[in-house]
């Protein structure tokens, strides 16, 4: 069996973190080692755990989702930071990549389907 990919989910919204955890849970080889709710907590956890990946949402109280990337990379250079957002902002995407994010994923709310 191969090595586990250790993941930290970082976002101020509980539903975002739970949704990402639900998506990752059945995946073999991926282990969510922590969830964080704010930027300062994320820096501390990443510094301590040195995860393989940080899935970073847009909402990180105390420090925004772009400003947090350089300290994360400094504390754990091998950790890959991936940004997740539902907002299409090309300037923010380019800035996140420029300061060290390894990827950026845009989530769009589906208008398909119906209730009832």
N, CA, C and O atoms as a GROMACS GRO file, in nm:
protein
  464
    1UNK      N    1   0.084  -0.119   0.000
    1UNK     CA    2   0.000   0.000   0.000
    1UNK      C    3   0.088   0.124   0.000
    1UNK      O    4   0.187   0.128   0.073
    2UNK      N    5   0.054   0.226  -0.080
    2UNK     CA    6   0.132   0.348  -0.092
    2UNK      C    7   0.114   0.439   0.028
    2UNK      O    8   0.030   0.415   0.115
    3UNK      N    9   0.193   0.543   0.029
    3UNK     CA   10   0.188   0.640   0.137
    3UNK      C   11   0.059   0.721   0.132
    3UNK      O   12   0.002   0.744   0.025
    4UNK      N   13   0.014   0.764   0.247
    4UNK     CA   14  -0.104   0.849   0.257
    4UNK      C   15  -0.069   0.992   0.220
    4UNK      O   16   0.039   1.041   0.254
    5UNK      N   17  -0.159   1.060   0.152
    5UNK     CA   18  -0.148   1.203   0.127
    5UNK      C   19  -0.219   1.271   0.243
    5UNK      O   20  -0.340   1.254   0.262
    6UNK      N   21  -0.144   1.349   0.321
    6UNK     CA   22  -0.201   1.418   0.437
    6UNK      C   23  -0.250   1.556   0.395
    6UNK      O   24  -0.178   1.632   0.331
    7UNK      N   25  -0.376   1.586   0.432
    7UNK     CA   26  -0.443   1.707   0.387
    7UNK      C   27  -0.494   1.786   0.507
    7UNK      O   28  -0.546   1.730   0.603
    8UNK      N   29  -0.479   1.918   0.500
    8UNK     CA   30  -0.542   2.011   0.593
    8UNK      C   31  -0.645   2.090   0.513
    8UNK      O   32  -0.614   2.142   0.406
    9UNK      N   33  -0.767   2.098   0.565
    9UNK     CA   34  -0.873   2.177   0.503
    9UNK      C   35  -0.885   2.306   0.582
    9UNK      O   36  -0.910   2.303   0.703
   10UNK      N   37  -0.868   2.420   0.516
   10UNK     CA   38  -0.867   2.549   0.584
   10UNK      C   39  -0.973   2.642   0.526
   10UNK      O   40  -0.963   2.683   0.410
   11UNK      N   41  -1.072   2.673   0.605
   11UNK     CA   42  -1.176   2.767   0.562
   11UNK      C   43  -1.259   2.807   0.684
   11UNK      O   44  -1.276   2.727   0.776
   12UNK      N   45  -1.308   2.928   0.683
   12UNK     CA   46  -1.390   2.978   0.794
   12UNK      C   47  -1.532   2.925   0.795
   12UNK      O   48  -1.604   2.944   0.893
   13UNK      N   49  -1.574   2.860   0.688
   13UNK     CA   50  -1.711   2.811   0.678
   13UNK      C   51  -1.717   2.660   0.702
   13UNK      O   52  -1.657   2.582   0.629
   14UNK      N   53  -1.789   2.622   0.806
   14UNK     CA   54  -1.801   2.482   0.845
   14UNK      C   55  -1.855   2.396   0.731
   14UNK      O   56  -1.805   2.286   0.709
   15UNK      N   57  -1.955   2.444   0.659
   15UNK     CA   58  -2.014   2.365   0.551
   15UNK      C   59  -1.914   2.337   0.438
   15UNK      O   60  -1.915   2.229   0.380
   16UNK      N   61  -1.828   2.433   0.409
   16UNK     CA   62  -1.724   2.411   0.308
   16UNK      C   63  -1.632   2.299   0.355
   16UNK      O   64  -1.604   2.206   0.279
   17UNK      N   65  -1.585   2.308   0.479
   17UNK     CA   66  -1.493   2.206   0.530
   17UNK      C   67  -1.559   2.068   0.532
   17UNK      O   68  -1.496   1.970   0.493
   18UNK      N   69  -1.684   2.061   0.577
   18UNK     CA   70  -1.754   1.932   0.580
   18UNK      C   71  -1.773   1.876   0.440
   18UNK      O   72  -1.758   1.755   0.419
   19UNK      N   73  -1.806   1.961   0.345
   19UNK     CA   74  -1.825   1.916   0.207
   19UNK      C   75  -1.698   1.860   0.147
   19UNK      O   76  -1.700   1.755   0.084
   20UNK      N   77  -1.587   1.928   0.167
   20UNK     CA   78  -1.459   1.880   0.116
   20UNK      C   79  -1.422   1.748   0.185
   20UNK      O   80  -1.374   1.656   0.120
   21UNK      N   81  -1.445   1.741   0.316
   21UNK     CA   82  -1.414   1.617   0.389
   21UNK      C   83  -1.498   1.501   0.333
   21UNK      O   84  -1.447   1.390   0.316
   22UNK      N   85  -1.626   1.526   0.305
   22UNK     CA   86  -1.713   1.421   0.251
   22UNK      C   87  -1.665   1.374   0.114
   22UNK      O   88  -1.672   1.255   0.082
   23UNK      N   89  -1.616   1.467   0.033
   23UNK     CA   90  -1.564   1.431  -0.099
   23UNK      C   91  -1.438   1.346  -0.086
   23UNK      O   92  -1.420   1.249  -0.160
   24UNK      N   93  -1.351   1.383   0.007
   24UNK     CA   94  -1.222   1.314   0.021
   24UNK      C   95  -1.231   1.183   0.098
   24UNK      O   96  -1.149   1.094   0.078
   25UNK      N   97  -1.330   1.169   0.186
   25UNK     CA   98  -1.338   1.054   0.276
   25UNK      C   99  -1.328   0.918   0.206
   25UNK      O  100  -1.253   0.833   0.252
   26UNK      N  101  -1.401   0.895   0.097
   26UNK     CA  102  -1.393   0.762   0.036
   26UNK      C  103  -1.266   0.738  -0.046
   26UNK      O  104  -1.240   0.625  -0.089
   27UNK      N  105  -1.187   0.841  -0.067
   27UNK     CA  106  -1.068   0.827  -0.151
   27UNK      C  107  -0.957   0.754  -0.075
   27UNK      O  108  -0.914   0.799   0.031
   28UNK      N  109  -0.912   0.644  -0.129
   28UNK     CA  110  -0.801   0.570  -0.069
   28UNK      C  111  -0.673   0.650  -0.087
   28UNK      O  112  -0.649   0.708  -0.193
   29UNK      N  113  -0.592   0.652   0.016
   29UNK     CA  114  -0.463   0.721   0.008
   29UNK      C  115  -0.468   0.866   0.047
   29UNK      O  116  -0.364   0.934   0.047
   30UNK      N  117  -0.586   0.917   0.082
   30UNK     CA  118  -0.598   1.057   0.126
   30UNK      C  119  -0.648   1.057   0.269
   30UNK      O  120  -0.748   0.992   0.301
   31UNK      N  121  -0.578   1.131   0.356
   31UNK     CA  122  -0.615   1.138   0.497
   31UNK      C  123  -0.620   1.284   0.540
   31UNK      O  124  -0.519   1.354   0.537
   32UNK      N  125  -0.739   1.330   0.582
   32UNK     CA  126  -0.753   1.466   0.634
   32UNK      C  127  -0.700   1.464   0.777
   32UNK      O  128  -0.758   1.402   0.865
   33UNK      N  129  -0.590   1.534   0.798
   33UNK     CA  130  -0.525   1.534   0.930
   33UNK      C  131  -0.574   1.647   1.019
   33UNK      O  132  -0.558   1.640   1.141
   34UNK      N  133  -0.633   1.751   0.960
   34UNK     CA  134  -0.683   1.862   1.040
   34UNK      C  135  -0.774   1.951   0.956
   34UNK      O  136  -0.766   1.954   0.834
   35UNK      N  137  -0.860   2.022   1.028
   35UNK     CA  138  -0.940   2.129   0.967
   35UNK      C  139  -0.913   2.254   1.049
   35UNK      O  140  -0.903   2.248   1.172
   36UNK      N  141  -0.901   2.366   0.981
   36UNK     CA  142  -0.877   2.492   1.050
   36UNK      C  143  -0.981   2.594   1.009
   36UNK      O  144  -1.037   2.587   0.899
   37UNK      N  145  -1.006   2.688   1.098
   37UNK     CA  146  -1.113   2.785   1.075
   37UNK      C  147  -1.064   2.926   1.049
   37UNK      O  148  -1.143   3.013   1.010
   38UNK      N  149  -0.935   2.951   1.070
   38UNK     CA  150  -0.884   3.086   1.045
   38UNK      C  151  -0.738   3.080   1.002
   38UNK      O  152  -0.671   2.977   1.015
   39UNK      N  153  -0.690   3.191   0.952
   39UNK     CA  154  -0.556   3.196   0.896
   39UNK      C  155  -0.445   3.168   0.994
   39UNK      O  156  -0.353   3.091   0.964
   40UNK      N  157  -0.451   3.229   1.112
   40UNK     CA  158  -0.344   3.209   1.210
   40UNK      C  159  -0.339   3.065   1.257
   40UNK      O  160  -0.230   3.009   1.274
   41UNK      N  161  -0.454   3.004   1.280
   41UNK     CA  162  -0.461   2.864   1.319
   41UNK      C  163  -0.403   2.776   1.207
   41UNK      O  164  -0.333   2.678   1.234
   42UNK      N  165  -0.432   2.810   1.083
   42UNK     CA  166  -0.382   2.733   0.969
   42UNK      C  167  -0.230   2.736   0.965
   42UNK      O  168  -0.167   2.633   0.943
   43UNK      N  169  -0.171   2.853   0.984
   43UNK     CA  170  -0.025   2.864   0.985
   43UNK      C  171   0.035   2.777   1.095
   43UNK      O  172   0.133   2.706   1.071
   44UNK      N  173  -0.024   2.780   1.215
   44UNK     CA  174   0.027   2.699   1.326
   44UNK      C  175   0.017   2.549   1.296
   44UNK      O  176   0.113   2.475   1.318
   45UNK      N  177  -0.098   2.506   1.246
   45UNK     CA  178  -0.120   2.363   1.219
   45UNK      C  179  -0.026   2.315   1.108
   45UNK      O  180   0.033   2.208   1.120
   46UNK      N  181  -0.014   2.393   1.002
   46UNK     CA  182   0.075   2.353   0.892
   46UNK      C  183   0.220   2.349   0.939
   46UNK      O  184   0.296   2.261   0.900
   47UNK      N  185   0.259   2.444   1.023
   47UNK     CA  186   0.393   2.445   1.078
   47UNK      C  187   0.421   2.320   1.160
   47UNK      O  188   0.530   2.263   1.153
   48UNK      N  189   0.322   2.276   1.239
   48UNK     CA  190   0.336   2.158   1.324
   48UNK      C  191   0.328   2.027   1.246
   48UNK      O  192   0.410   1.938   1.265
   49UNK      N  193   0.228   2.015   1.158
   49UNK     CA  194   0.199   1.886   1.092
   49UNK      C  195   0.273   1.864   0.961
   49UNK      O  196   0.295   1.750   0.920
   50UNK      N  197   0.312   1.973   0.894
   50UNK     CA  198   0.378   1.963   0.763
   50UNK      C  199   0.302   1.870   0.668
   50UNK      O  200   0.358   1.773   0.618
   51UNK      N  201   0.173   1.900   0.643
   51UNK     CA  202   0.093   1.813   0.556
   51UNK      C  203   0.143   1.821   0.411
   51UNK      O  204   0.219   1.910   0.374
   52UNK      N  205   0.098   1.726   0.331
   52UNK     CA  206   0.133   1.726   0.190
   52UNK      C  207   0.058   1.837   0.114
   52UNK      O  208   0.112   1.898   0.022
   53UNK      N  209  -0.068   1.861   0.156
   53UNK     CA  210  -0.155   1.954   0.085
   53UNK      C  211  -0.237   2.035   0.184
   53UNK      O  212  -0.282   1.983   0.286
   54UNK      N  213  -0.257   2.164   0.153
   54UNK     CA  214  -0.355   2.247   0.223
   54UNK      C  215  -0.459   2.288   0.120
   54UNK      O  216  -0.427   2.348   0.018
   55UNK      N  217  -0.585   2.254   0.147
   55UNK     CA  218  -0.697   2.298   0.064
   55UNK      C  219  -0.750   2.424   0.129
   55UNK      O  220  -0.813   2.419   0.235
   56UNK      N  221  -0.724   2.537   0.067
   56UNK     CA  222  -0.747   2.668   0.126
   56UNK      C  223  -0.868   2.736   0.063
   56UNK      O  224  -0.867   2.768  -0.056
   57UNK      N  225  -0.970   2.759   0.143
   57UNK     CA  226  -1.087   2.833   0.098
   57UNK      C  227  -1.058   2.982   0.097
   57UNK      O  228  -0.951   3.026   0.140
   58UNK      N  229  -1.152   3.057   0.049
   58UNK     CA  230  -1.133   3.201   0.035
   58UNK      C  231  -1.150   3.274   0.168
   58UNK      O  232  -1.092   3.381   0.188
   59UNK      N  233  -1.229   3.217   0.258
   59UNK     CA  234  -1.260   3.286   0.382
   59UNK      C  235  -1.169   3.235   0.492
   59UNK      O  236  -1.186   3.124   0.542
   60UNK      N  237  -1.071   3.317   0.530
   60UNK     CA  238  -0.982   3.283   0.639
   60UNK      C  239  -0.970   3.405   0.730
   60UNK      O  240  -0.886   3.492   0.705
   61UNK      N  241  -1.052   3.413   0.836
   61UNK     CA  242  -1.045   3.529   0.925
   61UNK      C  243  -0.903   3.555   0.975
   61UNK      O  244  -0.823   3.462   0.988
   62UNK      N  245  -0.872   3.678   1.002
   62UNK     CA  246  -0.745   3.732   1.050
   62UNK      C  247  -0.643   3.758   0.940
   62UNK      O  248  -0.565   3.852   0.949
   63UNK      N  249  -0.643   3.675   0.837
   63UNK     CA  250  -0.549   3.692   0.727
   63UNK      C  251  -0.617   3.636   0.602
   63UNK      O  252  -0.675   3.528   0.607
   64UNK      N  253  -0.611   3.709   0.492
   64UNK     CA  254  -0.688   3.663   0.376
   64UNK      C  255  -0.620   3.547   0.305
   64UNK      O  256  -0.504   3.514   0.331
   65UNK      N  257  -0.694   3.485   0.216
   65UNK     CA  258  -0.652   3.362   0.149
   65UNK      C  259  -0.530   3.376   0.060
   65UNK      O  260  -0.468   3.276   0.026
   66UNK      N  261  -0.494   3.497   0.022
   66UNK     CA  262  -0.373   3.516  -0.058
   66UNK      C  263  -0.256   3.549   0.034
   66UNK      O  264  -0.146   3.497   0.014
   67UNK      N  265  -0.277   3.635   0.133
   67UNK     CA  266  -0.170   3.673   0.225
   67UNK      C  267  -0.118   3.555   0.307
   67UNK      O  268  -0.004   3.557   0.354
   68UNK      N  269  -0.200   3.453   0.325
   68UNK     CA  270  -0.160   3.339   0.406
   68UNK      C  271  -0.064   3.245   0.332
   68UNK      O  272   0.009   3.169   0.396
   69UNK      N  273  -0.061   3.250   0.200
   69UNK     CA  274   0.018   3.154   0.123
   69UNK      C  275   0.169   3.166   0.151
   69UNK      O  276   0.231   3.063   0.179
   70UNK      N  277   0.230   3.285   0.146
   70UNK     CA  278   0.375   3.291   0.173
   70UNK      C  279   0.415   3.236   0.311
   70UNK      O  280   0.513   3.162   0.318
   71UNK      N  281   0.344   3.269   0.420
   71UNK     CA  282   0.383   3.209   0.549
   71UNK      C  283   0.366   3.056   0.551
   71UNK      O  284   0.445   2.987   0.615
   72UNK      N  285   0.265   3.005   0.483
   72UNK     CA  286   0.248   2.860   0.477
   72UNK      C  287   0.366   2.796   0.404
   72UNK      O  288   0.419   2.694   0.449
   73UNK      N  289   0.407   2.855   0.294
   73UNK     CA  290   0.520   2.802   0.216
   73UNK      C  291   0.650   2.813   0.296
   73UNK      O  292   0.737   2.727   0.286
   74UNK      N  293   0.663   2.920   0.374
   74UNK     CA  294   0.783   2.938   0.457
   74UNK      C  295   0.790   2.833   0.568
   74UNK      O  296   0.895   2.775   0.593
   75UNK      N  297   0.677   2.810   0.635
   75UNK     CA  298   0.672   2.715   0.747
   75UNK      C  299   0.684   2.570   0.701
   75UNK      O  300   0.736   2.486   0.774
   76UNK      N  301   0.635   2.541   0.581
   76UNK     CA  302   0.636   2.404   0.530
   76UNK      C  303   0.655   2.406   0.378
   76UNK      O  304   0.558   2.391   0.304
   77UNK      N  305   0.779   2.424   0.333
   77UNK     CA  306   0.805   2.442   0.189
   77UNK      C  307   0.756   2.329   0.099
   77UNK      O  308   0.726   2.353  -0.018
   78UNK      N  309   0.747   2.208   0.150
   78UNK     CA  310   0.704   2.095   0.068
   78UNK      C  311   0.552   2.083   0.058
   78UNK      O  312   0.500   2.009  -0.026
   79UNK      N  313   0.480   2.155   0.143
   79UNK     CA  314   0.333   2.152   0.141
   79UNK      C  315   0.282   2.226   0.019
   79UNK      O  316   0.323   2.339  -0.008
   80UNK      N  317   0.192   2.162  -0.054
   80UNK     CA  318   0.131   2.225  -0.171
   80UNK      C  319   0.001   2.293  -0.127
   80UNK      O  320  -0.083   2.231  -0.062
   81UNK      N  321  -0.014   2.420  -0.163
   81UNK     CA  322  -0.133   2.496  -0.128
   81UNK      C  323  -0.223   2.505  -0.251
   81UNK      O  324  -0.181   2.552  -0.357
   82UNK      N  325  -0.347   2.459  -0.236
   82UNK     CA  326  -0.446   2.467  -0.343
   82UNK      C  327  -0.559   2.556  -0.297
   82UNK      O  328  -0.617   2.532  -0.191
   83UNK      N  329  -0.593   2.657  -0.375
   83UNK     CA  330  -0.700   2.751  -0.342
   83UNK      C  331  -0.832   2.702  -0.400
   83UNK      O  332  -0.837   2.653  -0.513
   84UNK      N  333  -0.938   2.717  -0.323
   84UNK     CA  334  -1.073   2.684  -0.365
   84UNK      C  335  -1.161   2.805  -0.344
   84UNK      O  336  -1.155   2.869  -0.239
   85UNK      N  337  -1.244   2.839  -0.443
   85UNK     CA  338  -1.335   2.952  -0.430
   85UNK      C  339  -1.452   2.937  -0.526
   85UNK      O  340  -1.446   2.860  -0.622
   86UNK      N  341  -1.557   3.010  -0.499
   86UNK     CA  342  -1.670   3.014  -0.591
   86UNK      C  343  -1.675   3.147  -0.666
   86UNK      O  344  -1.770   3.174  -0.739
   87UNK      N  345  -1.572   3.230  -0.647
   87UNK     CA  346  -1.566   3.360  -0.712
   87UNK      C  347  -1.466   3.360  -0.826
   87UNK      O  348  -1.350   3.321  -0.807
   88UNK      N  349  -1.510   3.402  -0.943
   88UNK     CA  350  -1.419   3.413  -1.057
   88UNK      C  351  -1.353   3.549  -1.052
   88UNK      O  352  -1.415   3.651  -1.085
   89UNK      N  353  -1.228   3.552  -1.012
   89UNK     CA  354  -1.151   3.676  -1.002
   89UNK      C  355  -1.012   3.647  -1.057
   89UNK      O  356  -0.924   3.600  -0.985
   90UNK      N  357  -0.993   3.676  -1.184
   90UNK     CA  358  -0.868   3.642  -1.251
   90UNK      C  359  -0.747   3.703  -1.182
   90UNK      O  360  -0.643   3.638  -1.171
   91UNK      N  361  -0.759   3.827  -1.135
   91UNK     CA  362  -0.646   3.892  -1.067
   91UNK      C  363  -0.609   3.817  -0.940
   91UNK      O  364  -0.491   3.799  -0.911
   92UNK      N  365  -0.709   3.771  -0.863
   92UNK     CA  366  -0.683   3.696  -0.740
   92UNK      C  367  -0.620   3.561  -0.772
   92UNK      O  368  -0.531   3.515  -0.701
   93UNK      N  369  -0.665   3.498  -0.879
   93UNK     CA  370  -0.608   3.369  -0.920
   93UNK      C  371  -0.460   3.386  -0.952
   93UNK      O  372  -0.376   3.310  -0.904
   94UNK      N  373  -0.429   3.484  -1.034
   94UNK     CA  374  -0.290   3.508  -1.074
   94UNK      C  375  -0.204   3.545  -0.954
   94UNK      O  376  -0.089   3.501  -0.945
   95UNK      N  377  -0.257   3.626  -0.863
   95UNK     CA  378  -0.182   3.666  -0.744
   95UNK      C  379  -0.154   3.545  -0.654
   95UNK      O  380  -0.043   3.531  -0.603
   96UNK      N  381  -0.254   3.458  -0.635
   96UNK     CA  382  -0.236   3.338  -0.553
   96UNK      C  383  -0.127   3.249  -0.612
   96UNK      O  384  -0.043   3.197  -0.538
   97UNK      N  385  -0.128   3.232  -0.743
   97UNK     CA  386  -0.027   3.149  -0.808
   97UNK      C  387   0.111   3.214  -0.797
   97UNK      O  388   0.212   3.145  -0.779
   98UNK      N  389   0.115   3.345  -0.809
   98UNK     CA  390   0.242   3.418  -0.802
   98UNK      C  391   0.307   3.406  -0.664
   98UNK      O  392   0.429   3.398  -0.655
   99UNK      N  393   0.227   3.404  -0.558
   99UNK     CA  394   0.284   3.398  -0.423
   99UNK      C  395   0.304   3.256  -0.373
   99UNK      O  396   0.346   3.236  -0.259
  100UNK      N  397   0.275   3.155  -0.457
  100UNK     CA  398   0.312   3.020  -0.420
  100UNK      C  399   0.205   2.914  -0.421
  100UNK      O  400   0.235   2.798  -0.393
  101UNK      N  401   0.080   2.949  -0.451
  101UNK     CA  402  -0.023   2.845  -0.462
  101UNK      C  403   0.013   2.754  -0.580
  101UNK      O  404   0.063   2.801  -0.682
  102UNK      N  405  -0.011   2.625  -0.565
  102UNK     CA  406   0.020   2.529  -0.670
  102UNK      C  407  -0.099   2.504  -0.762
  102UNK      O  408  -0.085   2.441  -0.866
  103UNK      N  409  -0.215   2.553  -0.723
  103UNK     CA  410  -0.333   2.535  -0.805
  103UNK      C  411  -0.448   2.618  -0.752
  103UNK      O  412  -0.443   2.670  -0.641
  104UNK      N  413  -0.552   2.630  -0.834
  104UNK     CA  414  -0.666   2.712  -0.801
  104UNK      C  415  -0.788   2.644  -0.861
  104UNK      O  416  -0.790   2.616  -0.980
  105UNK      N  417  -0.889   2.618  -0.780
  105UNK     CA  418  -1.009   2.549  -0.829
  105UNK      C  419  -1.130   2.637  -0.808
  105UNK      O  420  -1.159   2.680  -0.696
  106UNK      N  421  -1.200   2.663  -0.915
  106UNK     CA  422  -1.322   2.742  -0.911
  106UNK      C  423  -1.442   2.648  -0.902
  106UNK      O  424  -1.458   2.559  -0.986
  107UNK      N  425  -1.524   2.666  -0.800
  107UNK     CA  426  -1.647   2.590  -0.785
  107UNK      C  427  -1.762   2.678  -0.831
  107UNK      O  428  -1.775   2.793  -0.789
  108UNK      N  429  -1.845   2.623  -0.916
  108UNK     CA  430  -1.965   2.696  -0.959
  108UNK      C  431  -2.086   2.622  -0.912
  108UNK      O  432  -2.093   2.499  -0.920
  109UNK      N  433  -2.183   2.698  -0.863
  109UNK     CA  434  -2.306   2.637  -0.816
  109UNK      C  435  -2.388   2.592  -0.936
  109UNK      O  436  -2.409   2.668  -1.031
  110UNK      N  437  -2.432   2.469  -0.932
  110UNK     CA  438  -2.509   2.413  -1.042
  110UNK      C  439  -2.652   2.466  -1.039
  110UNK      O  440  -2.710   2.484  -0.932
  111UNK      N  441  -2.707   2.491  -1.158
  111UNK     CA  442  -2.845   2.534  -1.167
  111UNK      C  443  -2.933   2.419  -1.216
  111UNK      O  444  -3.053   2.435  -1.234
  112UNK      N  445  -2.872   2.302  -1.238
  112UNK     CA  446  -2.946   2.186  -1.284
  112UNK      C  447  -3.014   2.117  -1.167
  112UNK      O  448  -2.972   2.131  -1.052
  113UNK      N  449  -3.117   2.042  -1.197
  113UNK     CA  450  -3.186   1.965  -1.095
  113UNK      C  451  -3.306   2.040  -1.039
  113UNK      O  452  -3.323   2.160  -1.062
  114UNK      N  453  -3.387   1.967  -0.967
  114UNK     CA  454  -3.505   2.030  -0.907
  114UNK      C  455  -3.537   1.959  -0.777
  114UNK      O  456  -3.492   1.848  -0.752
  115UNK      N  457  -3.616   2.025  -0.697
  115UNK     CA  458  -3.661   1.967  -0.570
  115UNK      C  459  -3.803   1.916  -0.589
  115UNK      O  460  -3.881   1.970  -0.667
  116UNK      N  461  -3.835   1.811  -0.515
  116UNK     CA  462  -3.973   1.765  -0.514
  116UNK      C  463  -3.999   1.652  -0.595
  116UNK      O  464  -4.113   1.606  -0.602
   0.00000   0.00000   0.00000
